[in-house]
Amino acid sequence: MNIKYLLLFLFLFTIRGISFSQENSSSNLSEINKLIEESLIPLENKLILLGKEKLYLLSDESKSIQGDYILKILKRNLSGYKILLKPGNTDFTDSVDYIIKIAQPSIITLYEKIFDEDIIGTKKVEREITVKYDLTLEDKKNLYEVFRNKFSNRNKDSFNLDEQSLIEDRNYDFSRSAIPEENTVNHLLYPALIIMSTAAAIILFFTIRSN
């Protein structure tokens, strides 16, 4: 009788692992956006004090793809303010009250290792996404710096290996990374466990049927 319960446990554990493996992973851009939005909190607090009637200009001194992307997220999340988007070094109009500048922008997506999440050998990839940039808010008319923030933060989590093409964006190189080599031990061990679990389920089926 005890063997039946053991086999039943293995079978249910395998089914449980399959259900967990069906969860969708968040995209790399989604995680990047969360970090950028987090960086906006101190700036938003300053803008509230300065007022929504002021005219602000966003500028990226780096003229990079990462900087351009950060500017777009900033403008989207500060939609309640009068904001002009002007990447690169340009001549500012006389009507602008404040200039929001970003410098040295860096967005890095890194896949660190492959691991097996459960007994059925669900392949997961450990990822680390880092966002860094310097942000300054300058008073255009009075020529002084109102606010400065050096933002640097990262997020570490994992995603299903078979979802790589879904979580990456082909339009942005910084949302992609190379998949690392898989650990040899895990590569051999978990397929063996899957075979054992499957065999246990078959034995359980015929044992219960015969009784």
C-alpha positions in Angstrom: 0.0 0.0 0.0 2.8 2.4 0.8 4.3 2.1 -2.7 1.1 3.3 -4.1 1.2 6.5 -2.1 4.9 7.0 -3.0 4.1 6.6 -6.7 1.1 8.9 -6.4 3.3 11.6 -4.7 5.8 11.4 -7.6 3.1 11.7 -10.1 1.4 14.7 -8.5 4.8 16.4 -8.0 5.5 16.0 -11.7 2.1 17.4 -12.7 2.7 20.3 -10.2 6.0 21.1 -11.9 4.4 21.2 -15.3 1.8 23.7 -14.2 4.4 26.0 -12.7 6.5 25.9 -15.9 3.6 27.3 -17.9 3.8 30.7 -16.2 4.8 33.5 -18.6 7.9 35.6 -18.0 8.0 39.3 -18.2 9.8 40.9 -21.1 13.2 42.5 -20.8 11.9 45.9 -21.9 9.2 45.6 -19.2 11.8 45.2 -16.5 13.9 48.0 -18.0 10.9 50.3 -18.0 10.3 49.5 -14.3 13.8 50.6 -13.4 13.6 53.8 -15.4 10.2 54.6 -13.8 11.7 54.0 -10.4 14.4 56.6 -11.2 11.8 59.3 -11.9 10.4 59.5 -8.3 12.9 62.1 -7.1 12.6 64.1 -10.3 8.8 64.1 -10.1 8.9 65.4 -6.5 11.0 68.4 -7.8 8.7 69.0 -10.8 5.6 69.1 -8.5 7.2 72.0 -6.6 8.2 73.9 -9.8 4.8 73.6 -11.3 3.0 72.1 -14.3 2.7 75.5 -16.0 6.5 75.6 -16.7 8.0 74.4 -20.0 10.6 71.7 -19.7 13.0 70.4 -22.3 14.5 66.8 -22.3 18.0 66.5 -23.6 20.3 63.5 -24.1 24.0 64.6 -24.2 25.2 61.1 -25.2 23.2 60.9 -28.4 23.0 57.2 -27.8 20.2 54.6 -28.4 20.0 54.0 -24.7 19.7 57.7 -23.9 17.0 58.1 -26.6 15.0 55.2 -25.1 15.3 56.7 -21.5 14.1 60.1 -22.8 11.0 58.5 -24.4 10.1 56.7 -21.1 10.7 59.9 -19.2 8.4 61.9 -21.5 5.7 59.2 -21.4 5.7 59.1 -17.6 5.8 62.9 -17.2 2.8 63.4 -19.6 1.1 65.7 -17.1 3.9 68.3 -17.7 4.7 70.6 -20.7 7.7 68.7 -22.0 9.6 69.0 -25.3 11.8 66.1 -26.4 15.0 67.2 -28.1 17.8 64.6 -28.1 21.4 65.6 -28.4 23.1 69.0 -27.9 20.9 71.7 -29.4 20.1 75.4 -29.1 17.2 75.8 -26.6 14.3 78.1 -27.3 13.9 81.2 -25.1 10.5 80.0 -24.0 12.0 77.0 -22.1 12.0 77.4 -18.3 14.0 74.2 -17.3 16.2 71.7 -19.0 16.2 68.1 -17.9 19.5 66.5 -19.1 20.6 62.9 -19.0 24.2 61.8 -19.4 26.2 58.6 -19.5 23.1 56.3 -20.0 23.7 52.6 -19.8 21.2 49.8 -20.2 22.6 46.2 -19.9 20.8 42.9 -20.2 22.9 39.9 -19.0 21.9 36.2 -18.9 24.1 34.7 -16.2 23.3 31.0 -16.1 20.9 28.2 -17.0 19.3 26.2 -14.2 16.6 23.5 -13.8 13.7 24.8 -11.7 12.0 21.6 -10.8 12.0 17.8 -11.1 10.7 17.8 -14.7 13.8 19.8 -15.8 12.1 23.1 -16.7 14.9 25.3 -18.1 15.2 28.7 -16.5 17.7 31.5 -17.3 18.9 33.8 -14.6 19.0 37.4 -15.9 20.3 40.7 -14.6 19.1 44.0 -16.0 21.0 47.2 -15.1 20.0 50.8 -15.8 22.4 53.7 -15.1 22.4 57.3 -16.0 23.1 60.8 -14.6 20.2 63.2 -14.5 20.3 67.0 -13.9 17.5 69.6 -13.8 18.7 73.1 -14.7 17.0 76.5 -14.5 17.4 77.8 -18.0 16.7 81.5 -17.3 18.7 81.9 -14.1 21.5 79.5 -15.2 21.8 77.3 -12.1 21.3 73.6 -11.2 18.1 72.8 -9.4 18.5 69.1 -9.0 21.0 66.3 -9.7 20.6 62.5 -9.3 23.0 59.7 -10.2 20.8 56.7 -10.8 22.1 53.1 -10.8 19.9 50.1 -10.1 19.5 46.5 -11.2 16.9 43.7 -11.2 17.7 40.0 -10.9 15.2 37.3 -11.7 14.7 34.5 -14.2 12.7 33.5 -17.2 11.8 30.3 -19.1 14.5 29.4 -21.6 11.9 28.6 -24.3 10.5 32.1 -24.0 13.8 33.9 -25.0 12.4 35.1 -28.4 9.3 36.4 -26.6 11.0 38.5 -23.9 13.6 40.1 -26.2 12.9 43.0 -28.6 14.8 42.9 -31.9 14.6 46.7 -32.2 16.8 47.2 -29.1 20.2 45.5 -28.8 20.3 46.3 -25.1 17.2 44.1 -24.5 19.1 41.0 -25.7 22.0 38.8 -24.4 23.8 35.6 -25.2 22.6 32.4 -23.5 25.3 30.9 -21.3 26.3 27.2 -21.5 24.3 24.8 -19.5 25.7 23.0 -16.4 26.7 19.5 -17.5 25.4 17.9 -14.2 22.0 19.4 -14.5 21.9 18.5 -18.2 22.2 14.8 -17.4 20.5 14.6 -14.0 17.1 16.1 -14.7 16.3 14.2 -17.8 16.9 11.0 -15.8 14.5 12.3 -13.1 11.9 12.9 -15.7 12.2 9.4 -17.0 11.9 8.0 -13.5 8.8 10.1 -12.8 7.2 9.0 -16.0 7.9 5.4 -15.3 6.5 5.8 -11.7 3.3 7.2 -13.2 2.9 4.3 -15.6 3.5 1.8 -12.7 1.0 3.6 -10.6 -1.6 3.4 -13.3 -1.2 -0.3 -13.8 -1.0 -1.1 -10.1 -4.2 0.7 -9.3 -5.9 -0.8 -12.4 -4.9 -4.4 -11.3 -6.5 -3.9 -7.9 
